Amino acid sequence: MKGKVSLIVSDLSSSGSGRWGGAVRPFLLYQALKRLDLEVEIVGFVPSDNLEPVPTVSIPITYVKSYKYPKFILSINNLLNKIKGNIVYVSKLKPTSFGSALIKKILTRCPVILDIDDWELSWYGGDRWQYNPSLKQLGRDIFKPDGALRNPDHPLYLKWIEGFVSYADAVTTHTKFMQERFGGVYLPNGKDVSLFDPSQYDAEESRARYGLSEYRVLMFPGAPRPYKGVEDVLMALDLVNEPDLRLAIVGGSPYDNYDQELIQKWGRWIVKLPRYPVEQMPDVVAAAHIVVVPQRDAPAAKAQFPLKITDGMAMSKPILATRVGDIPEILGDTGYLVEPSSPEQIAQQIKSIFENFEQAKERGIKARKRCIERYSIDSMSAILSDVIASIK
C-alpha cells in the first residue's frame, strides 16, 4: 500500500494531544498507518496562548498557531498549505480539524477520513446543550475580543459540525456508543504490545524506582476528572482502611486543580507521580498491583475507550473497572467488573483480589493475550487497511 496520509489534529499543545506524548489516539493511528507502508505526517494547531507542542522527535509533526476568529481564517489557510498527503485523516469531530479538512477536500478533491474518539458536545451536556442568547449577548459573543463565539470550537460550532459527518469519505470510531451515534467503522485503540511487555520489567524494581515498595499499589495512569470515578476508588480505600494500600495517580490533570481537591480530601491514600514519556510508561505500570478504571455512567465516559485499560491488559495486570460503555466488552472475562459509582463494590473487589492474588495474576495473563489479539497496533492496522482500500 503506497501513498501519503496527513493526520490533522485540532490541538497539538501540552494540554491537548501533547499531554501524553505519543500515547494518545492520533499517535496510535500514526503507528498503525506506518505499518501499512504509508508515508504519514501529523499536521495540526497549537493555540497561540499555549505554544508547547507535543514533545516527540520520532514522529514528523508540523503545527501552526491557532487564533480566535476572525484571525482563525489565517490559521486555516496556514494549515492547508502544510498538508501534503493525498489522503487526509482527521482526528476529532471539531470545526478546527474536520472543518479544515472539508475545505481541503473542496479545493483538491482529496478523500477525507474522519476519526471520532470523543463526543465533543458531551463536555457541555450533550444533546441538552442549547445556545439561546439575547440579542445583546449575541453581540457580545461575536464582537467582544473575548467573545464566546470567537472560539473556533465553541459548542455551537461543535453542534453544527456534527451535521457534516456524511461528507467524510469514511468514518472510524473507537466505541460502539460513538458508532451507533455517527456510524462508520469500529476501530478500537491499539497498544504497542512489544513496548508494553511485562517480561521486560521487574515489578519490585519498578516499585522501588517510583517510591512504592512499601505499598500495595492501585494505579490510575491518566488524568483524573469527575466522570472517571477516582473519587469512588478513594472512598473504597476509606472503607477497606488498610494502611499499606495506595492509589498512584500518574500524570494528573492538565485541565484544572482537581488533583489538589482529591489530595486535600484523601491525601493519605494518594501517591501522585509526574507525567512520563510513553516509552517509560510500561515501567511505571509494572509497579502496579492493580490498574483501576472506575468510569462513572456519564456521556463522556460512554463515548471513550480508556487507554489505561490496554496499559494494564498489555502489562498483564489485574484490572478493576466499571460496567460503563465498552469496558465489559474490552475486558471480556479477563478483568474485575463492578457497577459504576459504587465504592462499596470496589472495596469488596479490592479485598477479594488481594486475598486471591495468584488467581488475579493469572487473569492478568489472559488480559494480555486478549490485548494482543484484539487491541494491538497490528489489529488497528488490519482494520485501517480495509478502510483506506474502500476510499480508493
C-alpha positions in Angstrom: 0.0 0.0 0.0 1.6 3.3 -1.1 0.6 6.9 -0.6 0.9 9.7 1.9 -1.6 10.4 4.7 -1.9 13.7 6.5 -3.3 13.4 10.0 -4.9 16.6 11.1 -5.0 17.2 14.9 -7.1 20.0 16.4 -4.7 20.7 19.3 -1.1 19.5 19.5 -0.3 21.5 22.6 0.8 20.2 26.0 -2.8 20.5 27.2 -4.2 18.8 24.1 -2.9 15.7 22.3 0.5 16.6 23.5 -0.3 15.9 27.2 0.6 12.2 26.8 3.2 12.5 24.1 2.9 9.5 21.7 0.3 7.6 23.7 -3.0 9.2 22.6 -5.2 8.4 19.7 -3.6 10.4 16.8 -0.3 8.8 17.5 -1.8 5.3 17.7 -3.3 6.0 14.2 0.1 7.2 13.1 1.8 3.9 14.2 -0.9 1.8 12.7 -0.7 3.6 9.3 3.0 3.4 9.2 2.8 -0.4 9.4 0.8 -0.3 6.1 3.9 1.1 4.3 2.3 4.5 4.1 4.1 7.8 4.4 2.4 9.7 7.3 2.7 13.2 8.7 0.9 14.9 11.6 -0.3 18.4 10.9 -2.3 20.5 13.4 -2.9 23.5 15.5 -1.3 24.8 18.7 -3.3 27.6 20.4 -1.5 30.9 20.3 -1.6 31.1 24.1 -0.1 27.6 24.6 2.9 27.2 22.3 4.2 23.9 23.8 3.7 21.3 21.1 3.8 17.6 21.7 7.3 16.6 22.9 8.2 13.9 20.4 11.0 13.7 17.9 10.4 10.4 16.2 7.2 11.5 14.5 7.2 14.2 11.9 4.9 17.0 13.2 4.0 20.3 11.6 2.0 22.8 13.5 0.6 26.3 13.0 -0.7 28.8 15.6 -4.4 28.8 16.2 -6.0 32.2 16.9 -9.6 33.2 17.6 -11.9 34.4 14.9 -11.6 36.4 12.7 -7.8 35.7 12.7 -8.5 31.9 12.7 -9.2 32.2 9.0 -5.5 32.9 8.6 -4.7 29.8 10.8 -6.8 27.6 8.5 -5.0 28.9 5.4 -1.6 28.3 7.0 -2.7 24.7 7.9 -4.0 24.0 4.4 -0.6 25.0 2.9 1.1 22.5 5.2 -1.0 19.4 4.2 1.0 17.3 1.8 -0.9 14.0 1.9 -3.1 12.6 -0.9 -5.4 11.3 1.9 -6.5 13.5 4.9 -7.2 11.7 8.1 -8.9 13.9 10.7 -8.6 13.4 14.5 -11.8 14.6 16.3 -15.1 15.9 15.1 -14.2 19.6 15.6 -14.5 22.6 13.3 -10.8 23.2 13.7 -9.8 19.8 12.4 -12.7 18.3 10.4 -13.8 21.8 9.1 -10.3 22.4 7.8 -10.2 19.0 6.1 -13.5 19.6 4.3 -12.1 22.9 2.9 -9.1 20.9 1.7 -11.4 18.4 0.1 -13.3 21.1 -1.7 -10.1 22.6 -3.0 -8.2 19.5 -4.0 -10.8 16.7 -4.1 -8.7 14.6 -1.7 -10.5 11.9 0.2 -11.2 12.6 3.9 -11.4 10.1 6.7 -12.9 11.2 10.0 -11.9 9.6 13.3 -14.2 10.3 16.2 -12.7 9.5 19.5 -14.9 11.7 21.7 -18.4 13.1 21.7 -17.2 16.7 21.9 -20.7 18.0 22.9 -20.7 15.7 25.9 -18.4 18.1 27.7 -21.2 20.7 27.5 -24.2 18.4 28.4 -24.6 16.6 25.1 -28.0 16.9 23.4 -29.3 19.0 26.2 -26.9 21.9 25.3 -28.7 24.9 23.8 -27.5 28.3 22.7 -30.3 30.9 23.2 -28.7 34.2 23.8 -30.4 37.6 23.9 -29.6 39.9 21.1 -27.3 41.9 23.4 -25.5 38.7 24.5 -25.1 37.6 20.9 -23.5 40.9 20.0 -21.1 40.5 22.9 -20.3 36.9 21.9 -19.5 38.0 18.4 -17.8 41.4 18.7 -16.0 41.5 22.1 -12.3 40.5 21.9 -13.0 37.6 24.3 -16.5 36.9 22.9 -17.5 33.2 23.2 -18.3 32.8 19.5 -14.7 33.8 18.6 -13.6 30.4 19.9 -13.4 28.2 16.7 -14.5 25.1 18.7 -17.4 26.8 20.6 -20.1 24.2 21.3 -22.4 25.9 18.8 -19.9 25.1 16.1 -19.4 21.6 17.5 -23.2 21.1 17.2 -23.1 22.4 13.6 -20.2 20.3 12.5 -22.0 17.1 13.6 -24.3 17.7 10.6 -21.4 17.3 8.2 -20.2 13.8 9.1 -21.7 12.4 5.9 -19.3 14.5 3.9 -16.4 12.3 5.1 -15.4 9.5 2.7 -15.0 7.2 5.6 -15.5 7.4 9.4 -13.7 5.5 12.1 -14.5 5.5 15.8 -13.3 3.6 18.9 -16.5 2.8 20.8 -19.8 1.2 20.0 -21.6 4.2 21.6 -19.9 6.5 19.0 -20.5 4.1 16.2 -24.2 4.0 16.9 -24.4 7.8 17.0 -22.2 8.6 14.0 -21.8 5.4 12.0 -18.6 4.3 10.5 -16.1 1.5 11.2 -15.3 0.3 14.7 -11.6 0.9 15.2 -10.6 0.2 18.9 -7.5 1.7 20.3 -4.4 -0.5 19.9 -1.4 -0.8 22.2 2.2 -1.3 21.2 2.4 -4.7 22.9 6.2 -5.1 22.1 6.8 -1.9 24.2 4.2 -2.8 26.8 5.7 -6.3 27.5 5.8 -7.4 31.2 8.6 -9.8 30.5 10.9 -6.8 30.1 10.2 -5.4 33.6 10.5 -6.4 37.2 7.6 -5.2 39.3 9.6 -5.0 42.6 12.3 -3.0 40.9 9.7 -0.7 39.3 8.1 -0.1 42.7 11.4 0.7 44.2 12.2 3.2 41.4 9.0 5.1 42.0 9.0 5.0 45.8 6.2 2.5 46.0 8.0 -0.5 47.6 6.2 -0.4 50.9 2.7 -0.3 49.4 0.1 -2.4 47.7 -0.5 -0.2 44.7 -3.7 0.6 42.8 -2.8 2.6 39.8 -4.7 5.2 37.8 -2.4 6.0 34.8 -4.3 9.0 33.5 -5.8 12.5 34.0 -8.4 12.4 36.8 -11.8 14.1 36.0 -15.0 13.7 38.0 -16.6 11.3 35.5 -13.6 9.0 35.7 -14.6 7.8 39.1 -11.3 8.2 41.0 -13.3 9.5 44.0 -15.1 6.2 44.1 -11.8 4.3 44.5 -10.6 6.7 47.2 -13.9 6.2 49.1 -13.4 2.5 48.7 -10.0 2.8 50.3 -11.6 4.6 53.2 -13.9 1.6 53.6 -11.1 -1.0 53.3 -8.9 1.1 55.6 -5.7 -0.9 55.3 -2.7 1.3 55.8 -0.4 -0.2 53.1 -2.8 0.5 50.3 -2.2 3.4 48.0 -3.7 4.9 44.8 -0.9 6.0 42.5 -2.2 8.7 40.1 0.2 9.1 37.1 0.4 12.3 35.2 -2.5 14.1 36.8 -4.9 16.6 35.3 -3.7 19.3 32.8 -7.1 21.0 32.9 -7.7 22.3 36.4 -6.8 21.8 40.1 -8.9 18.6 40.5 -5.8 16.7 41.6 -5.4 19.1 44.5 -9.0 18.7 45.5 -8.5 14.9 45.7 -5.3 15.3 47.7 -6.9 17.7 50.2 -9.7 15.2 50.9 -7.9 11.8 50.5 -4.2 12.6 50.6 -3.5 9.7 53.0 -4.2 7.3 50.2 -2.7 9.1 47.2 0.8 8.9 45.7 1.0 11.4 42.9 3.5 10.6 40.2 4.5 13.0 37.4 3.8 12.6 33.7 6.3 10.3 31.9 7.1 9.9 28.2 5.2 7.0 26.6 8.5 4.9 26.4 8.7 4.9 30.2 5.0 4.1 30.9 5.4 0.3 30.8 8.0 0.6 33.6 5.6 2.8 35.6 2.6 0.4 35.0 4.8 -2.5 36.0 4.8 -1.1 39.5 1.0 -1.6 39.9 -0.6 -4.5 41.7 -4.0 -3.5 40.3 -4.9 -1.0 37.5 -8.2 0.8 38.2 -10.6 2.2 35.6 -13.6 3.3 37.6 -15.5 5.3 35.0 -18.9 6.7 36.1 -22.0 6.3 34.0 -21.8 9.7 32.2 -22.0 10.5 28.4 -18.3 11.5 28.3 -17.3 8.1 29.8 -19.6 6.1 27.5 -18.0 7.8 24.5 -14.5 6.9 25.5 -12.1 4.0 25.1 -10.0 4.4 28.2 -6.4 3.9 27.2 -5.4 2.9 30.7 -7.3 -0.3 30.2 -5.0 -1.5 27.5 -2.0 -0.2 29.5 -3.0 -2.7 32.2 -4.0 -5.5 29.8 -0.8 -5.4 27.9 1.2 -5.5 31.1 -0.7 -8.5 32.4 -2.2 -6.6 35.4 -5.4 -7.3 37.2 -7.8 -4.7 36.1 -10.7 -3.4 38.3 -13.2 -1.5 36.2 -16.8 -0.5 36.0 -19.6 -1.6 33.7 -19.7 1.5 31.6 -19.7 1.9 27.8 -17.4 -0.7 26.0 -15.4 -1.6 29.1 -17.1 -5.0 29.7 -16.6 -6.0 26.0 -13.0 -4.8 26.0 -12.1 -6.8 29.1 -14.3 -9.9 28.5 -13.6 -12.3 31.3 -10.1 -11.1 31.9 -10.8 -8.3 34.5 -12.9 -7.5 37.5 -16.1 -5.5 36.9 -18.3 -3.6 39.4 -21.2 -1.2 39.0 -20.4 2.5 38.4 -20.4 4.9 41.4 -20.2 2.0 43.8 -17.4 2.5 46.4 -18.8 -0.5 48.4 -18.4 -2.9 45.5 -14.9 -1.5 44.7 -13.9 -2.0 48.3 -15.1 -5.6 48.3 -13.4 -6.3 45.0 -10.1 -4.8 46.2 -10.1 -7.1 49.2 -11.1 -10.2 47.1 -8.3 -9.5 44.5 -5.6 -9.3 47.2 -7.0 -12.4 49.0 -6.7 -14.4 45.8 -3.8 -12.6 44.2 -2.3 -15.6 42.4 -5.6 -16.1 40.6 -5.7 -12.4 39.8 -2.3 -12.6 38.2 -3.5 -15.5 36.0 -6.4 -13.3 34.9 -3.9 -10.6 34.0 -2.0 -13.0 31.8 -5.3 -13.7 30.0 -5.8 -10.0 29.6 -2.5 -9.6 27.8 -3.4 -12.4 25.4 -6.7 -10.7 24.7 -5.0 -7.3 24.2 -2.6 -8.9 21.6 -5.4 -10.5 19.7 -7.9 -7.5 19.7 -6.3 -4.3 20.9 -2.8 -4.1 19.4 -1.3 -1.7 16.8 -1.3 -4.6 14.4 -5.1 -5.2 14.8 -5.6 -1.4 14.2 -3.5 -1.7 11.0 -5.6 -4.6 9.7 -8.8 -2.6 10.1 -7.3 0.6 8.6 -6.1 -1.3 5.6 -9.7 -2.1 4.7 -10.8 1.5 5.4 -8.2 3.0 3.1 -8.9 0.4 0.4 -12.6 1.4 0.5 -12.0 5.0 -0.4 -9.5 4.5 -3.3 
